[in-house]
Amino acid sequence: MIILGIDPGYAIVGCGLVKSERGKLAQISSGAITTPAGMPFSQRLRVIRDDLSALLDRWKPDAASIEELFFTTNKTTAIAVAQARGVILLALEEHGIPVFEYTPLQVKQAVVGYGKAEKFQVMDMTRRLLSLPALPKPDDVADALAIAICHAHCAGAGPRASLLLQR
């Protein structure tokens, strides 16, 4: 199974493709879709959609996993990220890619085994699980790979996945 993990944003969208086969994980590709700060917002959304569509056409993932939004302070940023996330979901739907959504707590639980893990712990376990020589950069890419790993673990766990993630 090829899983596309996505860390949504409007300046940087982290993308990570992971292959999960018989309990083994491997990174296929990773990177980020970026948009410049001075570009009109509607154009930024178009760039995200077009670049993601090109990625989907090239790799044809079996599933996509995306982080659910979690914001506590900056509502303006939350709205912009939510709009970008909507464009991402639309592109996935247009390509017929099944979408699975995970909270940050679920991602940490699946990757590290502890829902309150620190960011560095998640990045380091992502590196280890994918046998990478260094921590993935930027952080958005590392997050996307962790989200893909989360889905690989949950998809492989079947009905028990929801129980494992609730602990």
N, C-alpha and C positions, 0 to 999 in steps of 0.2 A: 504494500500500500504506500502510495506517495501522498504525503500530507503537507499542505501549505499552511504554515503558521503565520499569522498576521498580527502585528502590533499597530493598531490604528493611530493615525495622527494626520495633520494637514501639512506640517513642515517636513516631517519624516514619517514614512510608513515602513516599519520593519517587516521584512519578508524572509522566511526561512523554509526551505524545502527539505523534508526529512523522509527517508525511506525506512519503513518499518517492516521487517520480514522475519518471521519466526522468533520474535522477541529481541532481535538485533536492530539497532538504530544506526543510521548513517546519514550524514549531511550530504545532500545532493548539490545544493546551491543556497546562497544567502546574499542579501543585499538590502538596499533601501531605495524607496521611491522618494525623491526629495523635490521640494518646490521652493523657489526663492521668496523671501519675505516681502519684497516689493511687488510681487505679481498680484493682480486682482484675485480675490478669493474664488470667484467662479472659474477662473482659468486654472487655479491650483487644483480644484476639484476635477476638472477635465484632464489635467496631466495625470492625476492619481488614477482615474478610471482608464485612460488610454494605456498607461504603463502597466497597470495590473492586468488589463486585457491581453496585452502582448505577452506577459509572463504566463498567463493561463493558457494561451494558444501554444506557447513553446513547450511547457512542461506537462500540461494536462493532468493536474493532480486528481487523485481519487476523492479527496476530502480537503476542506479548509477548516482551520480552527482559528478563532479570533477572540481576543480578550474583550470581555464586557467592560463597559466604561465604569470608572470609579473616580469621582471627583468630590472633594469636600470643600474647596475654597473658591477657586476661580471659575465662576459660572460662564463667563464669556468664552474662556478657553474650552470649557466643557461643551458648549453649544457648537463651536467650530469643529471640534473633534467628532462630535456626534454627526454633524453633516458629512464629514469625510468618511466616517464609518458607514453611513447610509450609502454613499457612492460605492464603497468597497463591497458592501452586501449586494448591491444591485449588479455590479460586474460579476460577482460570483454566481448570482442567480441567472444572469444572461448566459453564462457558460455552463449551466447545469451542474455546478459543483455543490455537493452537500455541505452545509455550514454547521459547525458545532461551536458553541459559545461557552467560555469558561471565565470564571472570576479570577482575580489575582490570587486569592486564597487557594482555589482549586489548582491553579498552575503550580504554586509553591508546594502544595501537598503532593502533587503527582511527581514533581521533579526532585524535590529535596526530601519529602517525607514529613515535612513540618510546615503547616500553613502560615506560620508567622516568621518564616525564614527571611534573612536579610537578602538584599539584592545581590551582593557578591556571592553568597552561598548558592543562589539560583544560577548565576552566571558560571560559577565554577563547576557545579554539577552538570550543567548543560555541556560545558567543555568536555568533561569526563565521559558522560554518556555517549557523546558523539565522537569521542577519541580525537578531539581537535588539538592541535599543537599549542594554541593560545586562546585566550578568552575572545569570543566573538565581539567585534566592534562595528558600529557604535552600539550602545546599550539597546537601542530599538531592535537591532538585528538579533542580539542575544535574547531579548524578550520574545521575539517571533519564533526563534528556534525552540525556546522553552515551551511556548504555547503548542507548537507542533508535537513536541515530546509528550506533553500532557495528553493530547488526543491519542497519540500512539498507545500510551499506557491505558487510557480509558477504553479505547476501541478494542484493545486486546483483552480487557478484563470482563467484557460483556456486561451482564446485569449487575455484577458486583461493583462496577465502576462507581456508580452513584453512592454506594455504601462506603467505599474507600475514601471518596472525596469529602464525605460529611464528617469524618472523624476529627 
